Amino acid sequence: MILIILLSIVVLLIMLSLWMASFVMTGKRQTLEDALKWQSERYDISFYDNLSKTDYTVMGFDGYILHVELLENPKKTKKYIILSHGYTDNRMGSLKYVSMYMELGYNCIIYDLRGHGENKKTFTTYGILEGRDLAYLVEDTKTRYTELTELGLHGESLGAATTIASLKYHQDVDFVVADCGFSDIENVLKRGYKNAHVPVVLFDLADIGARIQYHYSLKKMRPIDSLNDNKIPVLFIHGDKDDLIVPKNSRDMYERTRGKKKICIIQDAGHAYSVFTDPVSYKENVKLFIDSLTVSN
């Protein structure tokens, strides 16, 4: 009887760990239409309809196909920026930054991260595979747009973590803007469990489930480790009222990176809301950072 009880407990724990891993790594994604609606309710997206657009696909890591869209700047330019969106969102979520970068003189490349948007459904690895995909997209961009003279990367939340994680592959880019990214997914999930008043040990169960079901460990999803020898300039942006991914994540990554860097904390901004809360300061900080690189070069 005791053996049966113990076996039942083990089976239940395994089932719980698998469910938790699935919940963390395969959350419900927005459709492009859902994302556009969300954006339109918060700011004027009419500019998007008037842009010249080119849709195409790029082969990411291990043959995974990424859906990509080029938004051409009405003023001809040879500068490009690749924007990476947040978890459960899709490329339409990057539109909130497009007007700013258009004004700063960039063509904008937006795309669906692995498992999001129009891409094939799959699980999220919080930067591991996503960072490798972005490295492939960078190479494609430099090959596809041969006139390119400058290439930047901008990421929000998971997109910021993805962008930071891609630096492990010594990206040939000019700068990075990382908005509210996480240094490691462990601290984010544990904080979430604590705020929900559930045992943080559940993270360990989720990690076991992730390794069993998806063959990736949540404990190894640490974008910050890609900064150990990074020399690419990085501007970190974070809202001081972000209680999902706390500002300490950006501060820790700021301390870790070896290249030119700056950190900007936007007052009264929640998670991924810095550009809405203080758009003037946001744009000013991005512009000043990019301009400082031009001056130093």
Order of alpha helices (4+ residues) and beta strands (2+ residues): alpha-alpha-alpha-beta-beta-beta-alpha-beta-alpha-beta-alpha-beta-alpha-alpha-beta-alpha-beta-alpha-alpha
